[in-house]
Amino acid sequence: MPELQGVFIRNLKRCRTEAGMTQFALAESSSMSPGYIAELESGRKLPSLDALERLASALGVSACRLLAEEAETMALARLRQPYLL
């Protein structure tokens, strides 16, 4: 499995569980089938860019969040925080 695909799978599952969503709820929110969500999370399918954007929107995250390594995501979050003096 390519590295980026593994990152996507981990992030998709993590974001879905953090949002308190089941695969069925994510499928419904993103106008996809529950079977397709299961295939994405198992690595049997890869999302199109349109599907990636719909998943991100349903989860309330950016598409970049679904593709970024955890360390990169944490660094991006820190950059968005206001500087404390």
C-alpha positions as CSV (number, residue, x, y, z in Angstrom):
1,M,0.0,0.0,0.0
2,P,1.4,3.4,-0.9
3,E,2.4,5.6,2.0
4,L,-0.1,8.4,1.2
5,Q,-2.9,5.9,1.0
6,G,-2.0,4.6,4.5
7,V,-2.0,8.2,5.8
8,F,-5.4,8.9,4.2
9,I,-6.9,5.7,5.7
10,R,-5.6,6.5,9.2
11,N,-6.8,10.1,9.0
12,L,-10.2,9.2,7.6
13,K,-10.8,6.8,10.4
14,R,-9.4,9.2,13.1
15,C,-11.5,12.1,11.9
16,R,-14.6,10.0,11.6
17,T,-14.3,8.6,15.1
18,E,-13.4,12.0,16.6
19,A,-16.5,13.4,14.9
20,G,-18.5,10.6,16.6
21,M,-19.7,9.3,13.3
22,T,-20.2,5.8,12.1
23,Q,-19.4,4.8,8.5
24,F,-23.1,4.9,7.8
25,A,-23.4,8.5,9.2
26,L,-20.4,9.6,7.2
27,A,-21.8,8.0,4.1
28,E,-25.1,9.8,4.6
29,S,-23.5,13.2,5.3
30,S,-21.2,13.0,2.2
31,S,-23.8,11.5,-0.1
32,M,-21.9,8.3,-0.6
33,S,-22.7,4.7,0.1
34,P,-21.7,3.0,3.3
35,G,-20.0,0.3,1.2
36,Y,-17.8,2.9,-0.5
37,I,-16.8,4.4,2.9
38,A,-15.9,0.8,4.1
39,E,-13.8,0.3,0.9
40,L,-12.0,3.6,1.5
41,E,-11.2,2.7,5.1
42,S,-10.0,-0.7,4.1
43,G,-7.8,0.6,1.3
44,R,-9.6,-1.2,-1.4
45,K,-10.6,2.1,-3.1
46,L,-9.0,5.5,-3.4
47,P,-11.2,8.7,-3.4
48,S,-11.5,11.0,-6.3
49,L,-10.8,14.7,-5.6
50,D,-14.5,15.4,-5.5
51,A,-15.0,12.5,-3.0
52,L,-12.1,13.8,-0.9
53,E,-13.7,17.2,-0.7
54,R,-17.1,15.8,0.2
55,L,-15.6,13.6,2.9
56,A,-13.7,16.5,4.4
57,S,-16.8,18.8,4.3
58,A,-18.9,16.1,6.0
59,L,-16.2,15.7,8.7
60,G,-15.7,19.4,9.2
61,V,-12.0,19.3,8.3
62,S,-9.9,20.4,5.3
63,A,-9.0,18.0,2.6
64,C,-5.4,18.6,3.5
65,R,-6.1,17.2,7.0
66,L,-7.1,13.9,5.5
67,L,-3.8,13.7,3.5
68,A,-1.3,15.1,6.0
69,E,0.9,13.2,8.3
70,E,0.1,13.8,12.0
71,A,3.2,15.8,12.6
72,E,2.4,18.1,9.6
73,T,-1.2,18.5,10.9
74,M,0.0,19.5,14.3
75,A,2.4,22.0,12.8
76,L,-0.3,23.5,10.7
77,A,-2.6,23.8,13.7
78,R,0.2,25.7,15.6
79,L,0.6,28.1,12.7
80,R,-3.0,29.0,12.9
81,Q,-2.9,29.8,16.6
82,P,-2.3,33.5,17.5
83,Y,1.1,34.3,18.8
84,L,1.3,34.8,22.6
85,L,3.5,37.5,23.8
